[in-house]
Amino acid sequence: MDHLLTLLRAAAEDTRLRILALAAREDLTVSDYVHVLGQSQPRVSRHLKLLVEGGLLERFREAQFTRFRLVSSGDDAQLVREFVRRLDPKHPRLAADRARLDALQQRRQTAAARFFRDNAQRWDELRALHVADREIERALVHHLPIGARRLLDIGTGTGRLLEVLAPKVERAIGVDQSREMLALARANLARAGIDNADIRQGDMYALPFESESFDAVTIHHVLHYADDPAAALTEAARVVKPGGLVLVVDFSPHDLVELKREHAHVHLGFADNQVQGWLRTAGLTPLEPIHFPGRRLMTGIWRGERTVPARTSPHPAALSSQGVS
């Protein structure tokens, strides 16, 4: 009862309910809340502190920024979302907050679109060399583990895989080191109406997640940029649950050396035995690879499964000592 009273007290204030309504739409910073709520930074910070201490919000770091989101696990998460569900979206203050947040998001989408436009020619040139993206996306949807609930996309870039795969799971998270890509991914997910995906800044060699916390991990056209692909796969394997799957999409070996010069590729593709060896070393069981021929580049999907530990039966002598015959 005491815990429930704490939650109720933390939520029972006009500004804090407005903050919860905003947090249900997007992970925001203190300065974002200051802009949308029209209140001073000290006042907003105090409300955020009370909501975090009350167990309604959680904070996380992204570069030099701290962002806030609704608590995402446990019984409290369900209760918080029930608070938000019961808020009247037509209430004047909530509607005004939503309009200001929409305007803020629009400015970010414009900046993200400018970044994408400035780099689109390079990506279009590369895309023309390999199989259509949608064919790969359909294959990834098909090979997601049955009943997968949590998905991690490493090097999420524009967030495209989250758009495709998030509707297939309960919760999806994309990580990337580039702030520009994070902004672009957030804008794309907001435009697509994806509300069960989070975007975070993260290093693929040191993921900010506990071990065995995801049912599926995707690494889509990322390894050819990696200085140490084996280490990246070892880290991906660390966070996948028993019965879960790591899915790697990348190029098979090729001789297009200009991709190193013009697109900053570190590796000119990967052989099946190479990737499968890394998966095996990472503690995963490699499954049969899948290949997609393109105009000049072949794309592969390599899958590594974390097997469920076998349940061991008690030794006969132990059963006998327990009076079982």
ZABA-49776 format. One record per residue (C-alpha): residue number from 1; x, y negated, z. Coordinates in Angstrom, 2 decimals, padded with zeros to 5 digits. Example, Ala and Ser with C-alpha at 12.3 -4.5 7.8 and 13.67 -1.06 7.14 Angstrom:
2
PT    nr        px        py        pz
PT     1    012.30    004.50    007.80
PT     2    013.67    001.06    007.14
//
This chain:
325
PT    nr        px        py        pz
PT     1    000.00    000.00    000.00
PT     2    002.82   -002.42    000.83
PT     3    004.36   -001.93   -002.61
PT     4    001.04   -002.60   -004.33
PT     5    000.56   -005.78   -002.29
PT     6    004.03   -006.93   -003.36
PT     7    003.13   -006.46   -007.02
PT     8   -000.17   -008.27   -006.62
PT     9    001.40   -011.21   -004.77
PT    10    004.10   -011.56   -007.44
PT    11    001.48   -011.75   -010.20
PT    12   -001.07   -013.89   -008.38
PT    13   -000.06   -017.32   -009.72
PT    14   -001.02   -019.20   -012.88
PT    15    002.48   -019.67   -014.35
PT    16    003.56   -016.14   -013.51
PT    17    000.52   -014.68   -015.28
PT    18    001.40   -016.83   -018.30
PT    19    004.96   -015.47   -018.17
PT    20    003.67   -011.88   -018.09
PT    21    001.47   -012.55   -021.11
PT    22    004.47   -013.93   -023.02
PT    23    006.78   -011.10   -021.91
PT    24    004.30   -008.60   -023.32
PT    25    004.94   -010.10   -026.76
PT    26    008.72   -010.61   -026.80
PT    27    011.91   -010.43   -024.70
PT    28    012.59   -014.09   -023.90
PT    29    015.32   -016.14   -022.22
PT    30    014.92   -018.77   -019.51
PT    31    015.27   -021.53   -022.10
PT    32    012.54   -019.87   -024.21
PT    33    010.16   -019.94   -021.25
PT    34    011.09   -023.55   -020.50
PT    35    010.22   -024.49   -024.08
PT    36    006.93   -022.57   -024.23
PT    37    005.65   -023.33   -020.72
PT    38    006.74   -026.97   -020.71
PT    39    008.16   -026.68   -017.20
PT    40    011.56   -027.44   -015.70
PT    41    014.34   -024.87   -015.79
PT    42    014.56   -024.54   -011.94
PT    43    010.81   -023.93   -011.68
PT    44    010.78   -021.36   -014.47
PT    45    013.82   -019.60   -013.00
PT    46    012.10   -019.37   -009.62
PT    47    009.01   -017.76   -011.16
PT    48    011.14   -015.30   -013.12
PT    49    013.09   -014.42   -009.97
PT    50    009.87   -013.68   -008.07
PT    51    008.55   -011.50   -010.89
PT    52    011.81   -009.54   -011.06
PT    53    011.92   -009.10   -007.28
PT    54    008.27   -008.06   -007.33
PT    55    009.00   -005.31   -009.85
PT    56    006.96   -006.79   -012.71
PT    57    009.83   -007.94   -014.93
PT    58    013.32   -006.64   -015.54
PT    59    016.29   -008.63   -016.77
PT    60    019.07   -007.58   -019.14
PT    61    022.12   -009.25   -020.61
PT    62    022.63   -010.04   -024.28
PT    63    025.99   -011.73   -024.90
PT    64    025.90   -014.93   -022.78
PT    65    022.10   -014.82   -022.46
PT    66    019.82   -013.13   -019.94
PT    67    016.52   -011.90   -021.33
PT    68    013.41   -010.73   -019.49
PT    69    010.92   -008.02   -020.39
PT    70    008.01   -006.27   -018.71
PT    71    009.16   -003.43   -016.49
PT    72    009.33   -000.47   -018.84
PT    73    009.19    002.71   -016.75
PT    74    007.31    004.25   -013.86
PT    75    003.83    003.63   -012.47
PT    76    004.55   -000.09   -012.14
PT    77    004.89   -000.39   -015.93
PT    78    001.33    000.87   -016.41
PT    79    000.02   -001.50   -013.77
PT    80    001.78   -004.52   -015.26
PT    81    000.38   -003.78   -018.71
PT    82   -003.06   -003.48   -017.14
PT    83   -002.58   -006.99   -015.66
PT    84   -001.77   -008.29   -019.13
PT    85   -004.61   -006.39   -020.79
PT    86   -007.13   -008.06   -018.47
PT    87   -005.98   -011.59   -019.32
PT    88   -008.33   -013.46   -021.62
PT    89   -006.32   -014.28   -024.80
PT    90   -008.79   -017.12   -025.55
PT    91   -008.00   -018.95   -022.31
PT    92   -006.75   -022.44   -023.32
PT    93   -003.40   -022.18   -021.53
PT    94   -002.66   -018.69   -022.85
PT    95   -003.69   -019.69   -026.37
PT    96   -001.47   -022.78   -026.24
PT    97    001.46   -020.71   -024.95
PT    98    000.94   -018.24   -027.77
PT    99    000.90   -021.03   -030.36
PT   100    004.17   -022.48   -029.04
PT   101    005.78   -019.03   -029.02
PT   102    004.57   -018.44   -032.58
PT   103    006.19   -021.73   -033.65
PT   104    009.43   -020.73   -031.90
PT   105    009.37   -017.33   -033.60
PT   106    008.72   -018.97   -036.98
PT   107    011.82   -021.14   -036.63
PT   108    013.86   -018.05   -035.78
PT   109    012.42   -016.11   -038.68
PT   110    013.39   -018.97   -040.98
PT   111    016.96   -018.91   -039.66
PT   112    017.07   -015.12   -039.92
PT   113    015.75   -015.22   -043.48
PT   114    018.45   -017.74   -044.36
PT   115    021.11   -015.39   -042.98
PT   116    019.65   -012.46   -044.92
PT   117    019.41   -014.52   -048.11
PT   118    023.04   -015.58   -047.82
PT   119    024.11   -011.93   -047.57
PT   120    021.41   -010.25   -049.65
PT   121    023.40   -010.13   -052.89
PT   122    026.13   -008.03   -051.28
PT   123    023.59   -005.57   -049.84
PT   124    021.62   -005.39   -053.09
PT   125    024.78   -004.53   -055.00
PT   126    025.50   -001.66   -052.61
PT   127    021.86   -000.48   -052.53
PT   128    021.87   -000.08   -056.32
PT   129    024.60    002.56   -056.03
PT   130    022.75    005.08   -053.89
PT   131    019.38    006.79   -053.50
PT   132    016.30    004.69   -052.68
PT   133    016.08    003.80   -048.99
PT   134    012.50    005.02   -048.74
PT   135    013.55    008.55   -049.69
PT   136    015.99    008.58   -046.77
PT   137    013.37    007.08   -044.46
PT   138    010.84    009.79   -045.35
PT   139    013.45    012.45   -044.59
PT   140    014.24    010.91   -041.20
PT   141    010.56    010.82   -040.28
PT   142    010.27    014.47   -041.30
PT   143    013.27    015.54   -039.22
PT   144    012.45    013.67   -036.00
PT   145    012.22    016.16   -033.13
PT   146    008.64    017.30   -032.54
PT   147    007.17    015.40   -029.61
PT   148    010.01    012.85   -029.49
PT   149    009.10    010.04   -027.08
PT   150    012.20    007.81   -026.95
PT   151    014.32    006.80   -029.93
PT   152    017.62    004.90   -030.12
PT   153    018.84    003.34   -033.38
PT   154    022.56    002.50   -033.21
PT   155    023.65   -000.39   -035.43
PT   156    020.04   -001.27   -036.11
PT   157    020.89   -004.19   -038.42
PT   158    017.68   -005.61   -039.88
PT   159    015.58   -003.29   -037.71
PT   160    014.23   -001.48   -040.76
PT   161    014.53    002.00   -039.20
PT   162    012.65    000.79   -036.14
PT   163    009.83   -000.39   -038.39
PT   164    009.68    003.10   -039.92
PT   165    010.27    005.27   -036.86
PT   166    008.88    003.31   -033.89
PT   167    005.26    004.21   -034.80
PT   168    006.28    007.89   -034.48
PT   169    007.49    007.61   -030.85
PT   170    006.39    006.02   -027.58
PT   171    009.40    003.72   -027.23
PT   172    012.20    002.75   -029.60
PT   173    015.33    000.70   -028.95
PT   174    017.73   -000.74   -031.51
PT   175    021.25   -001.90   -030.62
PT   176    023.63   -004.03   -032.64
PT   177    026.63   -006.21   -031.88
PT   178    025.76   -008.99   -034.33
PT   179    023.65   -011.80   -032.89
PT   180    022.51   -012.72   -036.41
PT   181    021.31   -009.17   -036.99
PT   182    019.56   -009.11   -033.61
PT   183    017.65   -012.25   -034.54
PT   184    016.78   -010.81   -037.94
PT   185    015.60   -007.51   -036.44
PT   186    013.42   -009.29   -033.87
PT   187    011.87   -011.44   -036.59
PT   188    011.19   -008.43   -038.82
PT   189    009.62   -006.40   -036.00
PT   190    007.43   -009.32   -034.96
PT   191    006.27   -009.79   -038.53
PT   192    005.54   -006.06   -038.85
PT   193    003.56   -006.05   -035.59
PT   194    005.80   -003.43   -033.95
PT   195    005.18   -003.76   -030.20
PT   196    006.87   -000.64   -028.84
PT   197    010.44   -001.46   -029.91
PT   198    013.15   -003.41   -028.11
PT   199    016.27   -004.99   -029.61
PT   200    019.44   -005.24   -027.52
PT   201    023.03   -006.21   -028.03
PT   202    025.28   -003.23   -027.49
PT   203    028.56   -001.56   -028.38
PT   204    028.23    001.84   -030.06
PT   205    031.33    003.02   -028.17
PT   206    029.83    002.07   -024.77
PT   207    026.06    002.24   -024.98
PT   208    024.22    000.54   -022.07
PT   209    022.06    003.57   -021.34
PT   210    022.11    006.51   -018.96
PT   211    023.09    009.96   -020.20
PT   212    020.33    012.15   -021.65
PT   213    017.85    009.28   -021.97
PT   214    016.69    009.62   -025.62
PT   215    014.99    012.35   -027.63
PT   216    016.44    011.12   -030.93
PT   217    019.39    008.92   -031.89
PT   218    019.84    007.55   -035.41
PT   219    023.05    006.11   -036.88
PT   220    022.16    004.80   -040.32
PT   221    025.01    003.66   -042.60
PT   222    027.12    002.60   -039.63
PT   223    029.94    005.14   -039.39
PT   224    031.68    003.93   -042.55
PT   225    032.37    000.68   -040.67
PT   226    033.62    002.47   -037.52
PT   227    037.30    002.55   -036.59
PT   228    036.66    005.75   -034.62
PT   229    033.59    007.64   -035.92
PT   230    034.25    010.62   -033.65
PT   231    034.12    008.41   -030.55
PT   232    030.88    006.80   -031.76
PT   233    029.28    010.22   -032.20
PT   234    030.49    011.36   -028.80
PT   235    028.79    008.35   -027.23
PT   236    025.61    009.00   -029.23
PT   237    025.63    012.61   -028.05
PT   238    025.98    011.47   -024.43
PT   239    022.62    009.71   -024.43
PT   240    020.57    012.41   -026.20
PT   241    018.48    014.80   -024.11
PT   242    018.60    018.60   -024.27
PT   243    016.43    019.55   -027.20
PT   244    017.08    016.15   -028.78
PT   245    018.75    015.29   -032.05
PT   246    021.40    012.91   -033.38
PT   247    020.74    012.00   -037.02
PT   248    023.61    010.48   -039.00
PT   249    023.02    008.88   -042.40
PT   250    026.06    007.89   -044.44
PT   251    027.89    008.37   -047.71
PT   252    029.56    011.56   -048.84
PT   253    033.20    011.18   -050.00
PT   254    033.58    008.80   -052.96
PT   255    036.28    006.81   -054.77
PT   256    034.71    003.33   -054.84
PT   257    037.68    001.61   -053.22
PT   258    036.14   -001.79   -053.95
PT   259    033.71   -001.16   -051.09
PT   260    036.61   -001.59   -048.68
PT   261    037.53   -004.93   -050.20
PT   262    034.09   -006.33   -050.95
PT   263    031.95   -004.76   -048.19
PT   264    034.46   -004.18   -045.37
PT   265    033.99   -000.40   -045.40
PT   266    036.63    001.37   -043.32
PT   267    035.93    004.86   -044.69
PT   268    035.11    006.03   -048.21
PT   269    032.44    008.48   -047.11
PT   270    032.55    011.66   -045.04
PT   271    032.70    015.38   -045.81
PT   272    030.18    017.77   -044.29
PT   273    032.76    019.70   -042.30
PT   274    034.23    016.44   -041.00
PT   275    030.95    015.12   -039.56
PT   276    029.85    018.55   -038.36
PT   277    033.19    018.96   -036.60
PT   278    032.70    015.65   -034.78
PT   279    029.17    016.66   -033.77
PT   280    030.42    020.01   -032.49
PT   281    033.22    018.35   -030.51
PT   282    030.63    015.98   -029.02
PT   283    028.75    018.99   -027.63
PT   284    026.05    019.22   -030.29
PT   285    025.05    022.09   -032.53
PT   286    025.32    021.02   -036.20
PT   287    022.33    021.83   -038.38
PT   288    022.28    022.23   -042.16
PT   289    023.18    018.89   -043.83
PT   290    020.88    017.26   -046.38
PT   291    022.18    015.50   -049.51
PT   292    020.65    012.82   -051.73
PT   293    022.48    012.13   -055.02
PT   294    022.47    008.50   -056.16
PT   295    023.71    006.64   -059.18
PT   296    027.31    006.50   -057.97
PT   297    027.08    007.41   -054.28
PT   298    025.73    010.54   -052.61
PT   299    024.05    010.01   -049.24
PT   300    024.08    012.67   -046.55
PT   301    022.01    013.26   -043.45
PT   302    023.91    015.19   -040.79
PT   303    022.04    016.47   -037.76
PT   304    023.38    017.52   -034.39
PT   305    021.12    019.14   -031.80
PT   306    021.73    019.20   -028.06
PT   307    020.64    022.70   -027.18
PT   308    018.47    023.36   -024.16
PT   309    020.48    025.28   -021.54
PT   310    019.37    028.89   -021.33
PT   311    017.62    029.85   -018.11
PT   312    019.67    032.53   -016.39
PT   313    017.92    035.44   -014.71
PT   314    018.98    036.35   -011.17
PT   315    021.50    039.15   -010.94
PT   316    019.87    042.51   -010.04
PT   317    021.86    042.65   -006.83
PT   318    020.48    039.27   -005.82
PT   319    016.93    040.44   -006.50
PT   320    017.57    043.57   -004.45
PT   321    018.85    041.54   -001.51
PT   322    015.63    039.50   -001.65
PT   323    013.53    042.63   -001.41
PT   324    012.61    042.73   -005.12
PT   325    012.86    046.10   -006.80
//
